[in-house]
Amino acid sequence: MLNRKIPKANRVYLDVCALCRPFDDQQLMRIRLETDAYYLIVKAVQNGELRMIVSPVHIEEIHAIADRQERSELLALLEKFGTKPECDTSKTRGRAEYFYSRGFGTADAAHVAFAEECSDFFISCDDRLIRKCRRFNIGIAAVNPVEFCVRENLK
């Protein structure tokens, strides 16, 4: 994993459900659209146009994925293209505890806290989580992969 200072405007934080989108059943139109958007984001990361922030929460959650191939592909992606954030861990922990106290799940609270501290965009395929993020006015944009691609004009 890369560990270097990066301009904040280029940093994206994809939660694990967004990272796993290509492994979901592609028969539904929404899933196919989000998968296509995911690949546009990954392409921008590979081209150095965006930096994908990776937190310890990603690693822990991905290690719990039962499918060995999916788990190994995701870990390889994060290792090759992920950027380890430079965050104030006490601030991040406090913010995660705040989100948890407001009804976010444990992993969601931690993901959102890391994203808020270390990136400009929190990208998720979980509509309920995005709505919660917007309701609590997290310090960054919370969007799904398609919204992000439209907003950033990724092609």
KEDREN-627110 format. One record per atom (N, C-alpha, C, CB): residue number from 1; atom name; z, x, y. Coordinates in nm, 2 decimals. Glycine has a CB too. Layout:
KEDREN-627110
ATOM   resi   name        Z        X        Y
ATOM    NUM     CA        Z        X        Y
...
***
This chain:
KEDREN-627110
ATOM   resi   name        Z        X        Y
ATOM      1      N     0.00     0.08    -0.12
ATOM      1     CA     0.00     0.00     0.00
ATOM      1      C     0.00     0.09     0.12
ATOM      1     CB     0.12    -0.09     0.00
ATOM      2      N    -0.08     0.05     0.22
ATOM      2     CA    -0.09     0.12     0.34
ATOM      2      C     0.04     0.10     0.42
ATOM      2     CB    -0.21     0.08     0.42
ATOM      3      N     0.08     0.20     0.50
ATOM      3     CA     0.20     0.19     0.58
ATOM      3      C     0.17     0.25     0.71
ATOM      3     CB     0.33     0.25     0.51
ATOM      4      N     0.11     0.18     0.81
ATOM      4     CA     0.08     0.24     0.94
ATOM      4      C     0.09     0.13     1.04
ATOM      4     CB    -0.06     0.30     0.93
ATOM      5      N     0.10     0.17     1.17
ATOM      5     CA     0.10     0.08     1.28
ATOM      5      C    -0.03     0.02     1.30
ATOM      5     CB     0.15     0.15     1.41
ATOM      6      N    -0.03    -0.11     1.32
ATOM      6     CA    -0.16    -0.19     1.33
ATOM      6      C    -0.14    -0.28     1.45
ATOM      6     CB    -0.20    -0.26     1.20
ATOM      7      N    -0.24    -0.30     1.53
ATOM      7     CA    -0.23    -0.40     1.64
ATOM      7      C    -0.19    -0.53     1.58
ATOM      7     CB    -0.36    -0.41     1.73
ATOM      8      N    -0.09    -0.60     1.64
ATOM      8     CA    -0.05    -0.73     1.59
ATOM      8      C    -0.15    -0.83     1.58
ATOM      8     CB     0.07    -0.78     1.67
ATOM      9      N    -0.25    -0.84     1.67
ATOM      9     CA    -0.35    -0.94     1.67
ATOM      9      C    -0.44    -0.94     1.54
ATOM      9     CB    -0.44    -0.93     1.79
ATOM     10      N    -0.44    -0.83     1.47
ATOM     10     CA    -0.52    -0.82     1.35
ATOM     10      C    -0.45    -0.85     1.22
ATOM     10     CB    -0.58    -0.69     1.34
ATOM     11      N    -0.32    -0.89     1.23
ATOM     11     CA    -0.24    -0.91     1.11
ATOM     11      C    -0.23    -1.05     1.06
ATOM     11     CB    -0.10    -0.85     1.13
ATOM     12      N    -0.26    -1.07     0.93
ATOM     12     CA    -0.25    -1.20     0.87
ATOM     12      C    -0.15    -1.19     0.75
ATOM     12     CB    -0.39    -1.25     0.82
ATOM     13      N    -0.09    -1.30     0.73
ATOM     13     CA     0.01    -1.31     0.62
ATOM     13      C    -0.03    -1.43     0.53
ATOM     13     CB     0.16    -1.32     0.67
ATOM     14      N    -0.08    -1.40     0.41
ATOM     14     CA    -0.12    -1.51     0.32
ATOM     14      C    -0.01    -1.53     0.22
ATOM     14     CB    -0.26    -1.47     0.24
ATOM     15      N     0.04    -1.65     0.21
ATOM     15     CA     0.14    -1.68     0.11
ATOM     15      C     0.08    -1.68    -0.03
ATOM     15     CB     0.21    -1.81     0.14
ATOM     16      N     0.16    -1.68    -0.13
ATOM     16     CA     0.11    -1.66    -0.27
ATOM     16      C     0.02    -1.78    -0.31
ATOM     16     CB     0.23    -1.65    -0.36
ATOM     17      N     0.04    -1.90    -0.26
ATOM     17     CA    -0.05    -2.01    -0.30
ATOM     17      C    -0.19    -1.98    -0.25
ATOM     17     CB     0.01    -2.14    -0.26
ATOM     18      N    -0.20    -1.92    -0.13
ATOM     18     CA    -0.33    -1.89    -0.08
ATOM     18      C    -0.39    -1.77    -0.16
ATOM     18     CB    -0.32    -1.85     0.07
ATOM     19      N    -0.31    -1.68    -0.19
ATOM     19     CA    -0.36    -1.56    -0.27
ATOM     19      C    -0.41    -1.61    -0.41
ATOM     19     CB    -0.26    -1.45    -0.29
ATOM     20      N    -0.35    -1.71    -0.46
ATOM     20     CA    -0.38    -1.76    -0.60
ATOM     20      C    -0.50    -1.86    -0.60
ATOM     20     CB    -0.26    -1.82    -0.66
ATOM     21      N    -0.55    -1.90    -0.48
ATOM     21     CA    -0.65    -2.01    -0.48
ATOM     21      C    -0.77    -1.98    -0.57
ATOM     21     CB    -0.69    -2.02    -0.34
ATOM     22      N    -0.82    -1.86    -0.58
ATOM     22     CA    -0.94    -1.84    -0.67
ATOM     22      C    -0.91    -1.87    -0.81
ATOM     22     CB    -0.99    -1.70    -0.65
ATOM     23      N    -0.78    -1.87    -0.85
ATOM     23     CA    -0.74    -1.90    -0.99
ATOM     23      C    -0.72    -2.04    -1.02
ATOM     23     CB    -0.62    -1.82    -1.02
ATOM     24      N    -0.72    -2.13    -0.92
ATOM     24     CA    -0.70    -2.27    -0.93
ATOM     24      C    -0.83    -2.34    -0.98
ATOM     24     CB    -0.65    -2.34    -0.80
ATOM     25      N    -0.82    -2.46    -1.03
ATOM     25     CA    -0.93    -2.54    -1.08
ATOM     25      C    -1.03    -2.57    -0.96
ATOM     25     CB    -0.88    -2.68    -1.14
ATOM     26      N    -1.15    -2.51    -0.98
ATOM     26     CA    -1.24    -2.52    -0.87
ATOM     26      C    -1.33    -2.65    -0.87
ATOM     26     CB    -1.34    -2.40    -0.88
ATOM     27      N    -1.29    -2.75    -0.95
ATOM     27     CA    -1.37    -2.87    -0.95
ATOM     27      C    -1.35    -2.95    -0.83
ATOM     27     CB    -1.33    -2.95    -1.07
ATOM     28      N    -1.23    -2.94    -0.76
ATOM     28     CA    -1.20    -3.02    -0.64
ATOM     28      C    -1.27    -2.95    -0.52
ATOM     28     CB    -1.05    -3.03    -0.62
ATOM     29      N    -1.33    -3.02    -0.43
ATOM     29     CA    -1.40    -2.97    -0.32
ATOM     29      C    -1.30    -2.89    -0.23
ATOM     29     CB    -1.46    -3.08    -0.23
ATOM     30      N    -1.18    -2.95    -0.20
ATOM     30     CA    -1.09    -2.88    -0.11
ATOM     30      C    -1.06    -2.74    -0.17
ATOM     30     CB    -0.96    -2.96    -0.10
ATOM     31      N    -1.03    -2.73    -0.30
ATOM     31     CA    -1.00    -2.60    -0.36
ATOM     31      C    -1.11    -2.50    -0.35
ATOM     31     CB    -0.96    -2.62    -0.50
ATOM     32      N    -1.24    -2.55    -0.37
ATOM     32     CA    -1.35    -2.46    -0.35
ATOM     32      C    -1.37    -2.41    -0.21
ATOM     32     CB    -1.48    -2.54    -0.40
ATOM     33      N    -1.35    -2.50    -0.11
ATOM     33     CA    -1.36    -2.46     0.03
ATOM     33      C    -1.25    -2.36     0.06
ATOM     33     CB    -1.34    -2.59     0.12
ATOM     34      N    -1.13    -2.38     0.02
ATOM     34     CA    -1.02    -2.29     0.05
ATOM     34      C    -1.04    -2.16    -0.02
ATOM     34     CB    -0.89    -2.35     0.01
ATOM     35      N    -1.10    -2.16    -0.14
ATOM     35     CA    -1.14    -2.04    -0.21
ATOM     35      C    -1.24    -1.96    -0.14
ATOM     35     CB    -1.18    -2.07    -0.36
ATOM     36      N    -1.35    -2.03    -0.09
ATOM     36     CA    -1.45    -1.96    -0.01
ATOM     36      C    -1.39    -1.90     0.11
ATOM     36     CB    -1.56    -2.06     0.02
ATOM     37      N    -1.30    -1.97     0.18
ATOM     37     CA    -1.24    -1.92     0.30
ATOM     37      C    -1.15    -1.80     0.27
ATOM     37     CB    -1.15    -2.03     0.37
ATOM     38      N    -1.08    -1.81     0.15
ATOM     38     CA    -1.00    -1.69     0.11
ATOM     38      C    -1.09    -1.57     0.09
ATOM     38     CB    -0.93    -1.73    -0.03
ATOM     39      N    -1.20    -1.58     0.03
ATOM     39     CA    -1.29    -1.47     0.01
ATOM     39      C    -1.34    -1.41     0.14
ATOM     39     CB    -1.41    -1.50    -0.08
ATOM     40      N    -1.37    -1.50     0.24
ATOM     40     CA    -1.40    -1.45     0.38
ATOM     40      C    -1.29    -1.37     0.44
ATOM     40     CB    -1.44    -1.57     0.47
ATOM     41      N    -1.17    -1.42     0.42
ATOM     41     CA    -1.05    -1.34     0.47
ATOM     41      C    -1.04    -1.21     0.40
ATOM     41     CB    -0.92    -1.42     0.46
ATOM     42      N    -1.05    -1.21     0.27
ATOM     42     CA    -1.04    -1.08     0.20
ATOM     42      C    -1.15    -0.98     0.24
ATOM     42     CB    -1.05    -1.11     0.04
ATOM     43      N    -1.27    -1.04     0.26
ATOM     43     CA    -1.38    -0.95     0.30
ATOM     43      C    -1.35    -0.89     0.44
ATOM     43     CB    -1.51    -1.03     0.31
ATOM     44      N    -1.29    -0.97     0.53
ATOM     44     CA    -1.25    -0.91     0.66
ATOM     44      C    -1.14    -0.81     0.65
ATOM     44     CB    -1.21    -1.03     0.75
ATOM     45      N    -1.05    -0.83     0.55
ATOM     45     CA    -0.95    -0.73     0.52
ATOM     45      C    -1.01    -0.60     0.47
ATOM     45     CB    -0.84    -0.78     0.42
ATOM     46      N    -1.10    -0.61     0.37
ATOM     46     CA    -1.17    -0.50     0.32
ATOM     46      C    -1.25    -0.42     0.42
ATOM     46     CB    -1.26    -0.54     0.20
ATOM     47      N    -1.31    -0.49     0.52
ATOM     47     CA    -1.39    -0.43     0.62
ATOM     47      C    -1.30    -0.37     0.73
ATOM     47     CB    -1.49    -0.53     0.68
ATOM     48      N    -1.17    -0.39     0.73
ATOM     48     CA    -1.08    -0.34     0.83
ATOM     48      C    -1.07    -0.43     0.95
ATOM     48     CB    -1.13    -0.20     0.87
ATOM     49      N    -1.13    -0.54     0.95
ATOM     49     CA    -1.13    -0.63     1.07
ATOM     49      C    -0.99    -0.70     1.08
ATOM     49     CB    -1.24    -0.74     1.06
ATOM     50      N    -0.93    -0.72     0.96
ATOM     50     CA    -0.79    -0.78     0.96
ATOM     50      C    -0.71    -0.69     0.87
ATOM     50     CB    -0.80    -0.93     0.90
ATOM     51      N    -0.58    -0.71     0.89
ATOM     51     CA    -0.48    -0.64     0.80
ATOM     51      C    -0.40    -0.74     0.73
ATOM     51     CB    -0.39    -0.54     0.89
ATOM     52      N    -0.39    -0.73     0.60
ATOM     52     CA    -0.31    -0.83     0.52
ATOM     52      C    -0.17    -0.77     0.50
ATOM     52     CB    -0.38    -0.85     0.38
ATOM     53      N    -0.07    -0.84     0.56
ATOM     53     CA     0.07    -0.80     0.55
ATOM     53      C     0.12    -0.84     0.42
ATOM     53     CB     0.15    -0.86     0.67
ATOM     54      N     0.19    -0.75     0.35
ATOM     54     CA     0.25    -0.77     0.22
ATOM     54      C     0.40    -0.75     0.23
ATOM     54     CB     0.18    -0.69     0.11
ATOM     55      N     0.48    -0.85     0.19
ATOM     55     CA     0.62    -0.83     0.19
ATOM     55      C     0.68    -0.82     0.05
ATOM     55     CB     0.69    -0.96     0.26
ATOM     56      N     0.81    -0.79     0.04
ATOM     56     CA     0.87    -0.78    -0.10
ATOM     56      C     0.87    -0.92    -0.16
ATOM     56     CB     1.01    -0.73    -0.08
ATOM     57      N     0.86    -1.03    -0.08
ATOM     57     CA     0.86    -1.16    -0.14
ATOM     57      C     0.73    -1.18    -0.22
ATOM     57     CB     0.87    -1.27    -0.03
ATOM     58      N     0.62    -1.13    -0.17
ATOM     58     CA     0.49    -1.14    -0.24
ATOM     58      C     0.51    -1.08    -0.38
ATOM     58     CB     0.38    -1.07    -0.16
ATOM     59      N     0.56    -0.95    -0.38
ATOM     59     CA     0.57    -0.88    -0.51
ATOM     59      C     0.66    -0.95    -0.61
ATOM     59     CB     0.62    -0.74    -0.48
ATOM     60      N     0.77    -1.00    -0.56
ATOM     60     CA     0.86    -1.07    -0.65
ATOM     60      C     0.80    -1.20    -0.70
ATOM     60     CB     0.99    -1.10    -0.58
ATOM     61      N     0.74    -1.28    -0.62
ATOM     61     CA     0.68    -1.40    -0.66
ATOM     61      C     0.56    -1.38    -0.75
ATOM     61     CB     0.63    -1.48    -0.54
ATOM     62      N     0.48    -1.28    -0.72
ATOM     62     CA     0.36    -1.25    -0.81
ATOM     62      C     0.41    -1.20    -0.95
ATOM     62     CB     0.27    -1.15    -0.74
ATOM     63      N     0.51    -1.12    -0.95
ATOM     63     CA     0.56    -1.08    -1.08
ATOM     63      C     0.61    -1.19    -1.17
ATOM     63     CB     0.68    -0.98    -1.06
ATOM     64      N     0.64    -1.31    -1.11
ATOM     64     CA     0.68    -1.42    -1.19
ATOM     64      C     0.56    -1.51    -1.24
ATOM     64     CB     0.77    -1.51    -1.11
ATOM     65      N     0.44    -1.47    -1.20
ATOM     65     CA     0.32    -1.55    -1.25
ATOM     65      C     0.30    -1.52    -1.40
ATOM     65     CB     0.19    -1.51    -1.17
ATOM     66      N     0.29    -1.62    -1.48
ATOM     66     CA     0.28    -1.61    -1.62
ATOM     66      C     0.15    -1.55    -1.67
ATOM     66     CB     0.30    -1.75    -1.69
ATOM     67      N     0.04    -1.59    -1.61
ATOM     67     CA    -0.09    -1.54    -1.65
ATOM     67      C    -0.10    -1.39    -1.62
ATOM     67     CB    -0.21    -1.62    -1.58
ATOM     68      N    -0.12    -1.30    -1.72
ATOM     68     CA    -0.12    -1.16    -1.70
ATOM     68      C    -0.23    -1.11    -1.62
ATOM     68     CB    -0.12    -1.09    -1.83
ATOM     69      N    -0.35    -1.17    -1.64
ATOM     69     CA    -0.47    -1.12    -1.57
ATOM     69      C    -0.46    -1.16    -1.42
ATOM     69     CB    -0.60    -1.19    -1.62
ATOM     70      N    -0.42    -1.28    -1.39
ATOM     70     CA    -0.40    -1.33    -1.25
ATOM     70      C    -0.30    -1.24    -1.18
ATOM     70     CB    -0.35    -1.48    -1.24
ATOM     71      N    -0.18    -1.21    -1.25
ATOM     71     CA    -0.08    -1.13    -1.19
ATOM     71      C    -0.13    -0.99    -1.16
ATOM     71     CB     0.04    -1.12    -1.29
ATOM     72      N    -0.20    -0.93    -1.26
ATOM     72     CA    -0.25    -0.79    -1.24
ATOM     72      C    -0.35    -0.78    -1.13
ATOM     72     CB    -0.30    -0.73    -1.37
ATOM     73      N    -0.44    -0.88    -1.12
ATOM     73     CA    -0.55    -0.88    -1.02
ATOM     73      C    -0.48    -0.89    -0.88
ATOM     73     CB    -0.65    -1.00    -1.04
ATOM     74      N    -0.38    -0.98    -0.86
ATOM     74     CA    -0.32    -1.00    -0.74
ATOM     74      C    -0.24    -0.87    -0.69
ATOM     74     CB    -0.22    -1.12    -0.74
ATOM     75      N    -0.17    -0.81    -0.79
ATOM     75     CA    -0.10    -0.69    -0.76
ATOM     75      C    -0.19    -0.58    -0.72
ATOM     75     CB    -0.01    -0.65    -0.88
ATOM     76      N    -0.31    -0.57    -0.78
ATOM     76     CA    -0.41    -0.47    -0.75
ATOM     76      C    -0.46    -0.49    -0.61
ATOM     76     CB    -0.52    -0.47    -0.85
ATOM     77      N    -0.49    -0.62    -0.58
ATOM     77     CA    -0.54    -0.65    -0.44
ATOM     77      C    -0.44    -0.61    -0.34
ATOM     77     CB    -0.57    -0.80    -0.43
ATOM     78      N    -0.31    -0.65    -0.36
ATOM     78     CA    -0.21    -0.61    -0.26
ATOM     78      C    -0.19    -0.46    -0.25
ATOM     78     CB    -0.08    -0.68    -0.30
ATOM     79      N    -0.20    -0.40    -0.36
ATOM     79     CA    -0.18    -0.25    -0.36
ATOM     79      C    -0.29    -0.18    -0.28
ATOM     79     CB    -0.17    -0.20    -0.50
ATOM     80      N    -0.41    -0.23    -0.31
ATOM     80     CA    -0.53    -0.16    -0.25
ATOM     80      C    -0.55    -0.20    -0.10
ATOM     80     CB    -0.65    -0.20    -0.32
ATOM     81      N    -0.53    -0.32    -0.06
ATOM     81     CA    -0.56    -0.37     0.07
ATOM     81      C    -0.44    -0.42     0.15
ATOM     81     CB    -0.66    -0.48     0.06
ATOM     82      N    -0.32    -0.42     0.10
ATOM     82     CA    -0.21    -0.47     0.17
ATOM     82      C    -0.15    -0.37     0.26
ATOM     82     CB    -0.10    -0.52     0.07
ATOM     83      N    -0.08    -0.42     0.36
ATOM     83     CA    -0.01    -0.33     0.46
ATOM     83      C     0.13    -0.37     0.46
ATOM     83     CB    -0.07    -0.34     0.60
ATOM     84      N     0.22    -0.27     0.43
ATOM     84     CA     0.36    -0.29     0.43
ATOM     84      C     0.41    -0.31     0.58
ATOM     84     CB     0.44    -0.18     0.36
ATOM     85      N     0.48    -0.41     0.61
ATOM     85     CA     0.52    -0.44     0.75
ATOM     85      C     0.63    -0.35     0.79
ATOM     85     CB     0.55    -0.58     0.77
ATOM     86      N     0.64    -0.32     0.92
ATOM     86     CA     0.75    -0.26     0.98
ATOM     86      C     0.83    -0.37     1.05
ATOM     86     CB     0.71    -0.14     1.07
ATOM     87      N     0.93    -0.42     0.99
ATOM     87     CA     1.01    -0.53     1.04
ATOM     87      C     1.15    -0.50     1.05
ATOM     87     CB     0.99    -0.65     0.95
ATOM     88      N     1.22    -0.57     1.14
ATOM     88     CA     1.36    -0.56     1.15
ATOM     88      C     1.42    -0.65     1.04
ATOM     88     CB     1.41    -0.61     1.30
ATOM     89      N     1.47    -0.59     0.93
ATOM     89     CA     1.50    -0.67     0.82
ATOM     89      C     1.62    -0.76     0.84
ATOM     89     CB     1.54    -0.58     0.70
ATOM     90      N     1.71    -0.72     0.93
ATOM     90     CA     1.83    -0.81     0.96
ATOM     90      C     1.78    -0.93     1.04
ATOM     90     CB     1.94    -0.74     1.04
ATOM     91      N     1.69    -0.91     1.13
ATOM     91     CA     1.63    -1.03     1.20
ATOM     91      C     1.55    -1.12     1.11
ATOM     91     CB     1.54    -0.98     1.31
ATOM     92      N     1.47    -1.06     1.02
ATOM     92     CA     1.39    -1.13     0.92
ATOM     92      C     1.48    -1.21     0.83
ATOM     92     CB     1.30    -1.04     0.84
ATOM     93      N     1.59    -1.15     0.78
ATOM     93     CA     1.68    -1.22     0.69
ATOM     93      C     1.75    -1.34     0.76
ATOM     93     CB     1.79    -1.12     0.64
ATOM     94      N     1.79    -1.31     0.88
ATOM     94     CA     1.85    -1.42     0.96
ATOM     94      C     1.76    -1.54     0.98
ATOM     94     CB     1.90    -1.37     1.10
ATOM     95      N     1.63    -1.51     1.01
ATOM     95     CA     1.53    -1.61     1.03
ATOM     95      C     1.51    -1.69     0.91
ATOM     95     CB     1.40    -1.55     1.09
ATOM     96      N     1.50    -1.61     0.79
ATOM     96     CA     1.48    -1.68     0.66
ATOM     96      C     1.59    -1.77     0.63
ATOM     96     CB     1.46    -1.57     0.55
ATOM     97      N     1.72    -1.73     0.66
ATOM     97     CA     1.83    -1.82     0.64
ATOM     97      C     1.82    -1.94     0.73
ATOM     97     CB     1.96    -1.74     0.67
ATOM     98      N     1.78    -1.93     0.85
ATOM     98     CA     1.76    -2.04     0.94
ATOM     98      C     1.66    -2.14     0.88
ATOM     98     CB     1.71    -1.99     1.08
ATOM     99      N     1.54    -2.09     0.84
ATOM     99     CA     1.44    -2.18     0.78
ATOM     99      C     1.50    -2.25     0.65
ATOM     99     CB     1.31    -2.10     0.74
ATOM    100      N     1.57    -2.17     0.57
ATOM    100     CA     1.62    -2.23     0.45
ATOM    100      C     1.72    -2.34     0.48
ATOM    100     CB     1.70    -2.12     0.36
ATOM    101      N     1.80    -2.32     0.59
ATOM    101     CA     1.90    -2.42     0.63
ATOM    101      C     1.83    -2.55     0.68
ATOM    101     CB     1.99    -2.37     0.73
ATOM    102      N     1.70    -2.53     0.72
ATOM    102     CA     1.62    -2.65     0.77
ATOM    102      C     1.53    -2.71     0.66
ATOM    102     CB     1.54    -2.60     0.89
ATOM    103      N     1.56    -2.68     0.54
ATOM    103     CA     1.49    -2.74     0.43
ATOM    103      C     1.37    -2.67     0.37
ATOM    103     CB     1.44    -2.87     0.47
ATOM    104      N     1.34    -2.55     0.41
ATOM    104     CA     1.24    -2.47     0.35
ATOM    104      C     1.29    -2.42     0.22
ATOM    104     CB     1.19    -2.35     0.44
ATOM    105      N     1.21    -2.41     0.12
ATOM    105     CA     1.25    -2.35    -0.01
ATOM    105      C     1.28    -2.20     0.01
ATOM    105     CB     1.14    -2.36    -0.12
ATOM    106      N     1.35    -2.14    -0.08
ATOM    106     CA     1.39    -2.00    -0.07
ATOM    106      C     1.27    -1.90    -0.04
ATOM    106     CB     1.46    -1.95    -0.19
ATOM    107      N     1.17    -1.91    -0.13
ATOM    107     CA     1.05    -1.82    -0.11
ATOM    107      C     0.97    -1.86     0.02
ATOM    107     CB     0.96    -1.83    -0.23
ATOM    108      N     0.96    -1.99     0.04
ATOM    108     CA     0.88    -2.03     0.16
ATOM    108      C     0.96    -1.98     0.29
ATOM    108     CB     0.87    -2.18     0.17
ATOM    109      N     1.09    -1.99     0.29
ATOM    109     CA     1.16    -1.94     0.41
ATOM    109      C     1.14    -1.79     0.43
ATOM    109     CB     1.31    -1.97     0.39
ATOM    110      N     1.15    -1.72     0.32
ATOM    110     CA     1.13    -1.57     0.33
ATOM    110      C     0.99    -1.54     0.37
ATOM    110     CB     1.16    -1.50     0.20
ATOM    111      N     0.89    -1.60     0.32
ATOM    111     CA     0.75    -1.57     0.36
ATOM    111      C     0.73    -1.60     0.50
ATOM    111     CB     0.65    -1.66     0.27
ATOM    112      N     0.78    -1.72     0.55
ATOM    112     CA     0.76    -1.76     0.69
ATOM    112      C     0.83    -1.66     0.78
ATOM    112     CB     0.81    -1.90     0.72
ATOM    113      N     0.95    -1.62     0.75
ATOM    113     CA     1.03    -1.52     0.83
ATOM    113      C     0.95    -1.39     0.84
ATOM    113     CB     1.17    -1.50     0.77
ATOM    114      N     0.90    -1.34     0.73
ATOM    114     CA     0.83    -1.21     0.73
ATOM    114      C     0.70    -1.23     0.81
ATOM    114     CB     0.79    -1.17     0.59
ATOM    115      N     0.63    -1.34     0.79
ATOM    115     CA     0.51    -1.36     0.87
ATOM    115      C     0.53    -1.37     1.02
ATOM    115     CB     0.44    -1.49     0.82
ATOM    116      N     0.63    -1.44     1.05
ATOM    116     CA     0.67    -1.46     1.19
ATOM    116      C     0.70    -1.32     1.26
ATOM    116     CB     0.78    -1.55     1.21
ATOM    117      N     0.77    -1.24     1.19
ATOM    117     CA     0.82    -1.11     1.24
ATOM    117      C     0.70    -1.01     1.24
ATOM    117     CB     0.93    -1.05     1.15
ATOM    118      N     0.61    -1.01     1.15
ATOM    118     CA     0.51    -0.90     1.13
ATOM    118      C     0.37    -0.94     1.15
ATOM    118     CB     0.54    -0.85     1.00
ATOM    119      N     0.33    -1.06     1.18
ATOM    119     CA     0.19    -1.09     1.19
ATOM    119      C     0.16    -1.20     1.29
ATOM    119     CB     0.14    -1.14     1.05
ATOM    120      N     0.04    -1.23     1.31
ATOM    120     CA     0.00    -1.34     1.40
ATOM    120      C    -0.03    -1.47     1.33
ATOM    120     CB    -0.12    -1.30     1.49
ATOM    121      N    -0.07    -1.47     1.21
ATOM    121     CA    -0.11    -1.59     1.14
ATOM    121      C    -0.04    -1.60     1.00
ATOM    121     CB    -0.26    -1.59     1.11
ATOM    122      N     0.01    -1.71     0.97
ATOM    122     CA     0.06    -1.75     0.84
ATOM    122      C    -0.04    -1.84     0.78
ATOM    122     CB     0.21    -1.81     0.85
ATOM    123      N    -0.09    -1.80     0.67
ATOM    123     CA    -0.20    -1.87     0.60
ATOM    123      C    -0.15    -1.92     0.47
ATOM    123     CB    -0.33    -1.78     0.58
ATOM    124      N    -0.16    -2.05     0.45
ATOM    124     CA    -0.11    -2.12     0.33
ATOM    124      C    -0.20    -2.23     0.29
ATOM    124     CB     0.03    -2.17     0.34
ATOM    125      N    -0.20    -2.27     0.16
ATOM    125     CA    -0.28    -2.39     0.12
ATOM    125      C    -0.18    -2.50     0.10
ATOM    125     CB    -0.35    -2.36    -0.02
ATOM    126      N    -0.06    -2.48     0.13
ATOM    126     CA     0.05    -2.59     0.11
ATOM    126      C     0.06    -2.67     0.24
ATOM    126     CB     0.19    -2.52     0.08
ATOM    127      N     0.00    -2.79     0.25
ATOM    127     CA     0.00    -2.87     0.37
ATOM    127      C     0.15    -2.90     0.41
ATOM    127     CB    -0.07    -3.00     0.34
ATOM    128      N     0.23    -2.93     0.32
ATOM    128     CA     0.37    -2.96     0.36
ATOM    128      C     0.44    -2.85     0.43
ATOM    128     CB     0.45    -3.01     0.24
ATOM    129      N     0.42    -2.73     0.38
ATOM    129     CA     0.47    -2.61     0.44
ATOM    129      C     0.42    -2.58     0.58
ATOM    129     CB     0.45    -2.48     0.35
ATOM    130      N     0.29    -2.60     0.59
ATOM    130     CA     0.22    -2.58     0.72
ATOM    130      C     0.28    -2.68     0.82
ATOM    130     CB     0.07    -2.60     0.71
ATOM    131      N     0.30    -2.81     0.78
ATOM    131     CA     0.35    -2.91     0.87
ATOM    131      C     0.50    -2.87     0.91
ATOM    131     CB     0.35    -3.05     0.80
ATOM    132      N     0.57    -2.82     0.82
ATOM    132     CA     0.71    -2.77     0.85
ATOM    132      C     0.71    -2.66     0.95
ATOM    132     CB     0.79    -2.73     0.72
ATOM    133      N     0.62    -2.57     0.93
ATOM    133     CA     0.61    -2.45     1.02
ATOM    133      C     0.57    -2.50     1.16
ATOM    133     CB     0.50    -2.35     0.97
ATOM    134      N     0.49    -2.59     1.17
ATOM    134     CA     0.45    -2.65     1.30
ATOM    134      C     0.56    -2.73     1.36
ATOM    134     CB     0.32    -2.74     1.29
ATOM    135      N     0.63    -2.80     1.28
ATOM    135     CA     0.74    -2.88     1.33
ATOM    135      C     0.85    -2.79     1.39
ATOM    135     CB     0.80    -2.97     1.22
ATOM    136      N     0.88    -2.68     1.33
ATOM    136     CA     0.98    -2.59     1.37
ATOM    136      C     0.93    -2.48     1.47
ATOM    136     CB     1.05    -2.52     1.25
ATOM    137      N     0.80    -2.50     1.51
ATOM    137     CA     0.75    -2.41     1.61
ATOM    137      C     0.77    -2.26     1.58
ATOM    137     CB     0.80    -2.44     1.75
ATOM    138      N     0.73    -2.22     1.46
ATOM    138     CA     0.74    -2.08     1.42
ATOM    138      C     0.66    -2.00     1.53
ATOM    138     CB     0.70    -2.05     1.28
ATOM    139      N     0.69    -1.87     1.54
ATOM    139     CA     0.64    -1.79     1.65
ATOM    139      C     0.49    -1.75     1.63
ATOM    139     CB     0.71    -1.67     1.66
ATOM    140      N     0.42    -1.80     1.53
ATOM    140     CA     0.28    -1.76     1.50
ATOM    140      C     0.21    -1.89     1.46
ATOM    140     CB     0.27    -1.65     1.39
ATOM    141      N     0.08    -1.88     1.45
ATOM    141     CA    -0.01    -1.99     1.40
ATOM    141      C     0.01    -2.01     1.25
ATOM    141     CB    -0.15    -1.97     1.44
ATOM    142      N     0.03    -2.13     1.21
ATOM    142     CA     0.04    -2.16     1.06
ATOM    142      C    -0.08    -2.25     1.03
ATOM    142     CB     0.18    -2.24     1.03
ATOM    143      N    -0.17    -2.19     0.95
ATOM    143     CA    -0.30    -2.26     0.92
ATOM    143      C    -0.33    -2.25     0.77
ATOM    143     CB    -0.41    -2.20     1.01
ATOM    144      N    -0.43    -2.33     0.73
ATOM    144     CA    -0.48    -2.31     0.59
ATOM    144      C    -0.60    -2.21     0.60
ATOM    144     CB    -0.52    -2.45     0.53
ATOM    145      N    -0.65    -2.16     0.49
ATOM    145     CA    -0.76    -2.06     0.50
ATOM    145      C    -0.88    -2.11     0.57
ATOM    145     CB    -0.79    -2.02     0.36
ATOM    146      N    -0.92    -2.24     0.55
ATOM    146     CA    -1.04    -2.29     0.62
ATOM    146      C    -1.02    -2.30     0.77
ATOM    146     CB    -1.07    -2.43     0.56
ATOM    147      N    -0.90    -2.35     0.81
ATOM    147     CA    -0.87    -2.35     0.96
ATOM    147      C    -0.88    -2.21     1.02
ATOM    147     CB    -0.74    -2.41     0.98
ATOM    148      N    -0.82    -2.11     0.94
ATOM    148     CA    -0.82    -1.98     0.99
ATOM    148      C    -0.97    -1.92     1.01
ATOM    148     CB    -0.75    -1.88     0.90
ATOM    149      N    -1.05    -1.95     0.91
ATOM    149     CA    -1.19    -1.90     0.92
ATOM    149      C    -1.27    -1.96     1.03
ATOM    149     CB    -1.26    -1.92     0.79
ATOM    150      N    -1.24    -2.09     1.05
ATOM    150     CA    -1.31    -2.16     1.17
ATOM    150      C    -1.26    -2.11     1.30
ATOM    150     CB    -1.29    -2.32     1.16
ATOM    151      N    -1.13    -2.10     1.31
ATOM    151     CA    -1.06    -2.05     1.43
ATOM    151      C    -1.11    -1.91     1.47
ATOM    151     CB    -0.91    -2.05     1.42
ATOM    152      N    -1.12    -1.82     1.37
ATOM    152     CA    -1.16    -1.68     1.39
ATOM    152      C    -1.30    -1.65     1.37
ATOM    152     CB    -1.08    -1.59     1.30
ATOM    153      N    -1.38    -1.76     1.35
ATOM    153     CA    -1.53    -1.75     1.33
ATOM    153      C    -1.57    -1.65     1.22
ATOM    153     CB    -1.59    -1.71     1.46
ATOM    154      N    -1.50    -1.65     1.11
ATOM    154     CA    -1.54    -1.56     1.00
ATOM    154      C    -1.66    -1.62     0.93
ATOM    154     CB    -1.42    -1.54     0.90
ATOM    155      N    -1.75    -1.53     0.90
ATOM    155     CA    -1.87    -1.58     0.83
ATOM    155      C    -1.90    -1.49     0.71
ATOM    155     CB    -1.99    -1.58     0.92
***
